[in-house]
Amino acid sequence: MTQTLACVLPPALPWRGLPLTALDSALAHGLNALQTSPDARHLWLAALTHHQWSRGHACLELTSLTQAPGDLLGWSEEHSQALPSDLAQAASTLPWTQGKGSPLVLLGERLYLRRAFEAEQRIRTALLARADALPLPEAPWSSWLDELFAGLGDDATAIAQQHDQRQACLLGLRHGVTLVSGGPGTGKTTTVARMLALLQRAHMSVMGHQAALSVLLAAPTGKASARLAESMRQAVSKLPEAWRSGLPEQAATLHRLLVDQPGTWSVDVLVIDEVSMVDLELMARVLGALPPHARVILLGDPDQLASVQAGAVLAQLCEAPWLEAQRVQLRHSHRFQADRGIGQWARMVQHGTPAERAQAWSVLPTGWTSAQGQVTQLPELTPFSAAGRTVLQQAFAPWWDHLMQAIGDGQQAVAPEQARALLDSYSQAGVLCALREGPWGVESLNHQIALALGLGTGLWAAGRPVMITRNNPGLGLMNGDIGLCLPHALQNGQVVLRVAFAHESGVRWISPARLDDVESVFAMTVHKSQGSEFGHVLLVLPPLNSPVFTRELIYTGLTRAKERLTWWAPNPKVVLSACDVRVARSGGLGL
């Protein structure tokens, strides 16, 4: 047996010390075991294709591999020099791209794992099938839009701000797929509420159907779906009463829908929020579950971080020429002013010059809050110092006081309505970290916050907020769902702790013993915060730079704040330099 393996496996390639994982190497050697290649460059290409997939890219870009391999792979100059100089030229003779069902796929200058290629193809096919313009039935569309947008102002400024939203509503009527992009507070959800109201009116009164359209609202995470549902309820409540019929006010996670409705979904319109968080394969599965007639409405901010898994679905669809007629960007923020505070910083992170950012930083007031501005910075404190713990205690003080009032001495049960109020008020403040590990990371900050609040270091204690880290369909919990450990009842004179999760009927109580995949969530990574909003955000970056610090990370973190933002970055250069680093994921979805 040993001799057989020795004959199959090629000599060891010069990968030692390079940023290739065991899985990258195993794929290359596994393919070679199935069909031996005499060209060592082929194993390099296979390993690098998997390497890029694990880094979030849909494919290996061969042109960039030749011109700028370090930038493409995220490698140092020393590591890049270990690559064969004519590596990309060997792609045309790869034996593992030949035949139907080949494990690798070569398409022009892009080399894919088959799973990534097929996911792209399924997404493109599903959206193109819905891309053709539909004839609008005869109806007073203009007057209907006037009704839906009544009360928002009729001066020149208000009309200009409404233009893109009205255009989006018409696109939703004319096309089977509509993409609405925009930053926080630009009105994506309120626009979709009006769009759905128009669709329902056309379906019922113009086209003469007896039953209302079946509409599903969905998002990638539990937190994002809960926020979508709340935003939709608020948007629907502001519509004229005659337009509210048949509009959905509940939302689910995409994973929950796939579990609960295997096969083809019974739906006429699917709305997906926070599409920037949706990876390639998940989007392909979701679109594959829709009946051919179902409309798709996609919402998101392409400037945010892309999904944790491979793909940059939203960013590439926002650039796709074949989707241009179905796409609208909302530009006016109703939440932030463009020339001050959080809105100014969001604009400068994306479009400002280094000098503008440095000047804005130099005049930031210090402290957790300041009467001088919406955005502040902390002096050079460390999370371990007494002053640092004071800041952390101050951040959670209002919510913690509310919690202490509810649980008393810890020996009284918390009522469901109190638990729901505590879950809702949890978002008053958010501590967002760029890293998981290290003294400035999530794990350390969670420990320090627990100590600052006097919670102690026990695994389960009243007041501990937790986040689900892995889907648990059996409990109806999904990755990203947030719960709060609280005294639920008294048994034999002893308090019984349960974890309360928000539910459409109020809260669900689950025993901590049933929760395996959870972590404390006083602090969370910026990645995990996507789909969330906080009244006041404390954005934490360490004094030393890291390759993961990018413009997208900074922008995503600061725009989670609705009212106030505090930078905790002892080295301003870390923040300012990150704004000049862009994330570009390889893929062909937009082509």
C-alpha positions in Angstrom: 0.0 0.0 0.0 2.8 2.4 0.9 4.5 1.7 -2.5 1.2 2.4 -4.3 0.8 5.8 -2.6 4.4 6.6 -3.3 3.8 6.0 -7.0 0.7 8.2 -7.1 1.8 11.2 -5.1 4.2 13.6 -6.9 7.4 14.8 -5.3 6.9 17.4 -2.6 6.4 20.9 -4.2 8.3 23.9 -2.8 5.3 25.0 -0.7 7.0 24.9 2.7 6.8 28.3 4.3 4.2 29.7 1.8 0.7 30.8 2.8 -0.9 27.6 1.4 -3.0 25.5 3.7 -3.1 21.7 4.1 -6.5 21.8 2.2 -5.0 23.7 -0.7 -2.2 21.2 -1.0 -4.6 18.2 -0.5 -6.8 19.3 -3.4 -3.9 19.6 -5.7 -2.5 16.2 -4.7 -5.9 14.6 -4.7 -6.6 15.7 -8.3 -3.2 14.5 -9.3 -3.9 11.1 -7.7 -7.0 10.8 -9.8 -5.3 11.9 -13.1 -1.6 12.4 -13.0 0.0 15.4 -14.6 3.6 15.6 -15.5 3.5 19.4 -15.2 4.1 20.7 -11.6 2.6 24.0 -12.6 -0.8 22.3 -12.7 -0.6 21.4 -9.1 0.3 25.0 -8.3 -2.8 26.2 -10.2 -5.1 23.8 -8.4 -3.7 24.7 -5.0 -3.9 28.4 -5.7 -7.5 28.2 -7.0 -8.6 26.6 -3.7 -6.4 29.1 -1.8 -8.4 32.0 -3.4 -11.7 30.3 -2.7 -10.8 30.0 1.0 -10.0 33.8 0.9 -13.4 34.7 -0.4 -12.7 34.8 -4.1 -14.9 32.9 -6.6 -11.9 32.2 -9.0 -8.2 32.5 -9.6 -7.6 35.5 -12.0 -4.9 34.4 -14.3 -4.1 37.8 -15.7 -3.6 39.3 -12.3 -1.6 36.2 -11.3 0.9 37.1 -14.0 0.9 40.9 -13.5 0.6 41.3 -9.7 0.6 37.9 -7.9 1.3 39.4 -4.5 -1.7 41.8 -4.6 -3.9 39.0 -6.0 -2.9 36.4 -3.4 -2.2 38.6 -0.5 1.4 37.4 -0.4 4.6 39.2 0.4 7.2 39.9 -2.3 9.3 37.1 -1.0 6.5 34.5 -1.1 5.4 35.7 -4.6 8.9 35.1 -6.0 8.5 31.3 -5.2 5.8 31.1 -7.9 6.8 29.7 -11.3 7.2 32.6 -13.7 5.1 31.1 -16.5 2.4 29.7 -14.2 -0.7 31.2 -15.9 0.3 29.8 -19.3 -0.1 26.3 -18.0 -3.8 26.7 -17.4 -4.7 25.8 -21.0 -3.3 22.3 -20.6 -4.8 21.5 -17.1 -6.1 17.9 -17.3 -8.6 18.6 -14.5 -10.7 21.1 -16.6 -11.4 18.6 -19.3 -14.8 16.9 -19.8 -18.3 17.4 -18.3 -18.2 17.6 -14.6 -14.5 18.4 -14.4 -13.4 19.4 -10.9 -11.9 22.7 -12.2 -13.4 25.0 -14.8 -11.4 27.4 -17.0 -13.4 30.2 -18.5 -11.2 32.7 -20.3 -8.7 34.1 -17.8 -10.6 32.8 -14.7 -10.0 29.4 -13.2 -12.7 28.1 -10.9 -13.5 25.3 -8.6 -16.6 23.7 -10.1 -18.8 24.5 -7.1 -18.0 28.2 -7.5 -18.5 28.2 -11.3 -21.9 26.4 -11.0 -23.0 28.8 -8.3 -22.2 31.8 -10.5 -24.0 30.2 -13.4 -27.1 29.4 -11.4 -27.3 33.0 -10.1 -26.8 34.6 -13.5 -29.4 32.3 -15.1 -32.0 32.9 -12.5 -31.6 36.7 -12.6 -31.4 36.9 -16.4 -34.6 34.9 -16.7 -36.3 37.8 -14.8 -34.4 40.7 -16.4 -36.7 41.4 -19.4 -39.0 44.4 -19.0 -42.6 43.6 -18.5 -45.4 45.6 -20.1 -47.2 47.7 -17.5 -51.0 47.3 -17.5 -53.0 50.4 -17.9 -53.2 52.3 -14.5 -52.8 55.8 -13.1 -49.2 55.0 -12.0 -48.2 58.7 -11.5 -51.2 59.5 -9.2 -50.6 56.3 -7.3 -47.0 57.3 -6.7 -48.1 60.7 -5.6 -50.4 59.1 -3.0 -47.7 56.8 -1.7 -45.2 59.7 -1.4 -47.7 62.2 -0.1 -46.6 64.1 3.0 -42.9 63.9 2.3 -42.7 67.5 0.9 -43.3 69.0 -2.5 -40.5 71.5 -2.7 -37.6 71.1 -5.1 -35.4 69.5 -2.5 -38.0 67.0 -1.4 -38.9 66.1 -5.0 -35.2 65.5 -5.9 -34.8 63.3 -2.8 -37.8 61.2 -3.8 -36.8 60.8 -7.4 -34.6 57.7 -6.9 -37.2 56.1 -4.6 -40.0 56.7 -7.2 -37.8 55.3 -9.9 -37.1 52.1 -7.8 -40.9 51.6 -7.4 -41.4 51.7 -11.1 -38.5 49.4 -11.7 -40.1 46.9 -9.3 -43.3 47.0 -11.4 -41.5 46.6 -14.8 -39.0 43.9 -13.9 -38.8 40.5 -12.3 -35.6 41.4 -10.5 -34.8 44.8 -9.0 -31.6 45.8 -7.1 -31.9 48.7 -4.7 -28.6 49.8 -3.2 -27.7 52.6 -0.8 -26.1 53.4 2.5 -27.7 53.5 5.9 -30.7 55.7 6.2 -31.2 56.2 2.5 -34.7 54.6 2.7 -34.2 51.2 1.2 -36.9 49.5 3.3 -39.4 52.3 3.0 -38.9 52.3 -0.7 -39.5 48.6 -0.9 -42.7 49.0 1.3 -44.0 51.4 -1.4 -42.9 49.1 -4.2 -44.7 46.2 -2.6 -47.8 48.3 -2.1 -47.8 49.2 -5.8 -47.3 45.5 -6.8 -50.2 44.5 -4.6 -52.5 47.2 -6.1 -51.6 46.2 -9.6 -52.1 42.5 -8.8 -55.5 43.0 -7.2 -57.2 45.9 -8.8 -55.6 46.2 -12.2 -55.0 42.6 -13.1 -58.1 41.4 -11.3 -56.6 38.7 -9.0 -58.7 37.6 -6.0 -55.8 36.7 -3.7 -53.0 39.0 -2.7 -49.4 38.3 -3.7 -47.4 36.0 -1.5 -44.4 38.0 -0.3 -41.4 36.8 1.8 -39.0 39.1 3.6 -35.6 37.6 4.3 -32.1 38.4 5.4 -28.9 36.4 6.0 -28.9 36.5 9.8 -31.4 36.5 12.6 -30.4 40.1 13.7 -30.7 41.4 10.2 -34.1 39.7 9.6 -35.5 41.1 12.9 -34.3 44.6 11.9 -35.9 44.2 8.5 -39.2 43.1 10.0 -39.2 46.1 12.4 -38.2 48.5 9.6 -41.0 47.1 7.4 -43.6 47.5 10.1 -42.6 51.1 10.6 -42.7 51.8 6.9 -46.1 50.1 6.4 -47.5 52.1 9.3 -46.6 55.4 7.5 -48.4 54.4 4.3 -51.9 55.6 3.6 -54.3 53.1 5.2 -55.7 52.1 1.8 -52.3 50.9 0.7 -51.4 48.7 3.7 -53.3 45.5 2.8 -51.3 42.4 2.0 -47.9 43.8 3.0 -45.7 41.5 5.1 -44.4 42.5 8.5 -42.5 39.4 9.5 -39.1 38.3 8.1 -37.0 35.1 8.3 -33.4 34.2 7.7 -32.5 32.7 4.4 -31.3 29.5 6.1 -34.5 29.2 8.0 -36.5 29.4 4.8 -34.3 26.8 3.1 -34.8 24.4 6.1 -38.6 25.0 6.5 -39.5 25.0 2.8 -37.4 22.3 1.0 -38.0 22.2 -2.7 -39.7 25.0 -4.5 -41.1 27.8 -2.4 -44.7 29.0 -2.7 -44.0 32.7 -3.2 -44.7 35.5 -5.6 -42.2 38.1 -4.4 -38.9 37.5 -2.4 -37.2 40.5 -0.8 -33.7 39.9 0.4 -32.1 42.6 2.7 -28.3 42.9 3.5 -27.3 41.1 0.3 -23.7 42.2 0.8 -23.6 39.4 3.5 -25.0 36.7 1.2 -22.3 34.4 -0.2 -22.2 32.8 -3.7 -23.5 29.4 -2.8 -26.3 30.6 -0.5 -27.6 33.0 -3.2 -27.6 30.2 -5.7 -29.6 27.9 -3.4 -32.1 30.6 -2.6 -32.7 31.6 -6.2 -32.9 27.9 -7.1 -35.8 27.5 -4.6 -38.0 30.1 -6.4 -40.7 29.4 -8.9 -40.1 30.8 -12.4 -42.8 33.6 -11.9 -41.4 34.9 -8.6 -40.0 38.4 -8.5 -36.8 39.1 -6.7 -36.0 42.4 -4.9 -32.4 42.7 -3.6 -31.4 45.4 -1.0 -28.0 46.2 0.3 -25.0 48.5 0.6 -22.1 47.4 -1.8 -19.6 49.5 0.2 -19.9 47.2 3.3 -17.8 44.1 4.0 -18.5 41.2 1.7 -19.8 37.9 2.9 -17.6 35.7 5.2 -17.8 32.9 2.7 -16.7 33.1 -0.9 -18.2 35.6 -3.3 -19.1 39.3 -3.6 -22.6 38.9 -4.9 -23.9 42.4 -4.3 -20.8 44.3 -5.3 -20.6 42.4 -8.6 -24.3 42.7 -9.4 -24.0 46.5 -8.8 -21.4 46.6 -11.6 -23.1 44.1 -13.9 -23.9 45.7 -17.3 -26.7 43.1 -17.9 -28.5 44.3 -14.7 -28.2 48.0 -15.3 -31.8 48.6 -16.3 -33.0 46.9 -13.1 -30.7 48.7 -10.7 -31.2 52.0 -8.7 -29.0 53.6 -6.1 -30.5 55.7 -3.3 -28.1 58.5 -2.5 -29.8 60.8 0.0 -29.4 59.8 3.6 -32.3 60.7 5.9 -30.2 59.7 8.9 -26.9 61.4 8.5 -25.8 64.8 7.3 -23.2 64.5 4.6 -21.1 67.4 5.9 -20.9 66.5 9.6 -20.7 63.7 12.2 -21.2 60.1 11.1 -22.3 61.0 7.6 -19.2 63.1 7.1 -16.9 60.3 8.2 -18.8 57.7 6.1 -18.2 60.0 3.0 -14.6 60.7 3.9 -13.7 57.0 4.4 -15.0 56.2 0.9 -14.1 59.3 -1.0 -11.9 61.6 1.1 -8.2 62.3 0.6 -5.7 61.2 3.3 -5.2 64.9 4.1 -8.9 65.4 4.7 -9.2 62.4 6.9 -6.2 63.5 9.0 -7.5 67.0 9.4 -10.9 65.7 10.5 -9.3 63.3 13.0 -7.1 66.1 14.5 -10.2 68.1 15.6 -12.2 65.2 17.1 -13.3 65.9 20.6 -12.3 63.3 23.2 -14.5 61.2 25.5 -17.3 58.7 25.4 -19.7 61.6 24.6 -19.1 65.3 23.9 -21.4 68.3 23.4 -19.0 69.3 20.6 -19.9 66.6 18.2 -21.6 63.4 17.2 -18.2 61.7 16.7 -15.5 61.5 19.4 -12.3 59.7 20.1 -10.8 58.2 23.2 -7.3 59.2 24.5 -4.6 56.6 24.6 -6.3 54.2 27.0 -5.9 50.4 27.1 -8.8 48.0 27.7 -6.9 46.8 30.8 -6.5 50.2 32.5 -8.9 51.5 35.1 -9.8 54.4 32.8 -10.5 51.9 30.0 -12.8 49.8 32.2 -14.6 53.0 33.2 -15.3 53.7 29.5 -16.6 50.2 29.0 -18.8 50.5 32.1 -20.1 53.9 30.9 -21.0 52.4 27.5 -23.3 49.9 28.9 -24.5 51.8 32.0 -28.1 52.7 30.8 -28.8 49.1 29.6 -27.2 47.6 32.7 -29.3 49.8 35.0 -32.4 48.6 33.2 -31.2 45.0 33.6 -30.5 45.4 37.3 -34.0 46.8 37.9 -35.5 43.9 36.1 -33.6 41.1 38.0 -33.4 42.8 41.4 -31.2 40.7 43.7 -31.2 37.9 41.1 -33.9 36.0 42.9 -36.9 37.3 41.0 -38.2 36.0 37.6 -38.1 38.3 34.6 -41.4 38.6 32.8 -41.5 38.1 29.1 -42.3 41.7 28.3 -39.3 42.8 30.5 -37.1 40.3 28.6 -38.2 41.6 25.3 -37.6 45.2 26.4 -34.1 44.3 27.6 -33.3 42.6 24.3 -34.5 45.7 22.4 -32.5 48.1 24.6 -29.4 46.0 24.2 -28.7 47.9 21.0 -28.3 51.2 22.8 -24.5 50.7 22.6 -22.3 48.4 20.6 -18.6 47.6 21.1 -17.2 46.6 17.7 -13.7 45.2 17.2 -11.6 44.7 14.1 -10.1 41.5 15.5 -11.2 38.5 17.5 -8.0 37.8 19.4 -5.4 39.9 21.2 -5.7 42.6 23.9 -7.9 44.7 21.6 -10.0 41.8 20.2 -13.4 40.5 20.9 -12.4 37.8 23.4 -10.4 40.2 25.6 -13.0 43.0 25.4 -15.9 40.7 26.4 -13.8 39.6 29.4 -13.1 43.2 30.4 -16.7 44.4 30.0 -18.0 41.5 32.1 -15.5 42.5 34.8 -16.3 46.2 34.5 -20.0 45.4 35.0 -19.3 43.1 37.9 -20.7 40.1 36.0 -17.8 37.9 36.8 -16.3 35.2 34.5 -18.8 32.4 35.0 -20.1 30.8 31.8 -23.8 31.4 32.6 -24.8 34.4 34.7 -27.9 36.6 34.7 -27.2 39.5 32.3 -24.9 37.6 29.9 -25.7 38.4 26.3 -24.9 35.6 23.9 -24.7 35.1 20.1 -25.5 31.9 18.3 -22.4 31.0 16.2 -23.8 28.0 14.2 -27.2 27.3 12.8 -29.4 25.2 15.0 -32.6 24.4 13.1 -33.8 22.0 15.9 -34.1 25.0 18.2 -35.1 27.4 15.5 -32.0 29.5 16.1 -29.6 30.7 13.4 -26.1 32.0 13.3 -26.1 35.6 14.5 -29.2 35.3 16.7 -28.7 37.2 20.0 -30.1 36.0 23.4 -30.0 37.3 27.0 -29.5 35.0 30.0 -32.1 36.0 32.7 -33.8 34.6 35.8 -36.8 32.9 34.3 -38.5 31.1 37.2 -38.0 29.9 40.8 -37.9 26.2 41.5 -37.6 25.0 45.1 -36.4 28.4 46.1 -33.7 28.5 43.5 -33.6 30.8 40.5 -33.6 29.0 37.1 -31.7 30.7 34.4 -33.0 30.7 30.8 -31.8 32.5 27.7 -34.4 34.8 26.1 -34.5 35.2 22.3 -36.6 37.7 20.5 -39.6 36.1 18.8 -42.6 37.5 16.8 -44.8 36.6 19.8 -42.4 38.2 22.3 -39.6 36.0 23.5 -38.6 32.3 23.5 -36.9 30.8 26.6 -34.3 28.2 26.0 -32.2 26.3 28.6 -28.5 27.2 28.6 -27.8 23.4 28.6 -29.2 23.2 25.1 -27.0 26.0 23.7 -23.6 24.6 22.6 -22.5 27.0 19.9 -22.7 30.4 21.6 -20.3 33.2 22.7 -20.6 36.3 24.8 -21.5 39.3 22.8 -20.9 42.5 24.9 -18.4 43.0 22.1 -18.5 41.6 18.6 -16.4 41.8 15.4 -17.3 44.3 12.8 -18.1 41.3 10.5 -20.6 39.9 13.0 -22.2 43.4 13.4 -23.5 43.5 9.9 -27.2 43.7 9.8 -27.2 45.4 13.3 -27.7 49.0 14.4 -26.6 50.6 17.6 -27.5 54.0 19.1 -23.8 54.5 20.0 -20.9 52.6 18.6 -17.5 52.2 20.2 -15.2 51.2 17.3 -12.1 49.5 18.6 -8.8 49.2 16.5 -5.5 48.1 18.0 -2.3 50.3 17.8 -0.7 47.9 15.3 -1.9 47.5 11.7 -3.2 44.3 10.2 -4.0 43.1 6.6 -7.7 42.8 7.5 -8.0 46.5 8.2 -9.6 47.9 5.0 -11.9 50.7 3.9 -14.9 48.3 3.9 -14.2 47.3 7.5 -14.0 50.9 8.7 -17.0 52.0 6.8 -19.1 49.0 8.0 -18.2 49.6 11.6 -18.9 53.3 11.7 -22.2 53.0 9.8 -23.6 50.6 12.4 -24.0 53.8 14.6 -27.3 55.6 14.4 -26.7 58.5 16.7 -23.1 58.6 18.0 -19.7 57.1 17.2 -16.6 56.9 19.3 -13.2 55.8 17.9 -11.0 53.8 20.3 -7.9 53.7 18.2 -4.7 54.8 20.1 -2.8 54.9 16.8 -4.7 57.1 14.3 -2.5 56.0 11.5 -4.1 52.5 11.7 -7.5 54.0 10.9 -6.3 56.5 8.3 -4.2 54.0 6.4 -6.9 51.4 6.4 -9.2 53.8 4.5 -6.8 53.5 1.5 -6.9 49.7 1.3 -9.8 48.3 -0.8 -11.0 44.8 -1.0 -11.5 43.4 -4.5 -12.8 39.9 -4.8 -12.3 37.9 -8.0 -15.3 36.6 -9.8 -17.2 36.7 -13.1 -20.8 37.2 -11.9 -21.0 40.7 -13.1 -19.5 39.9 -16.5 
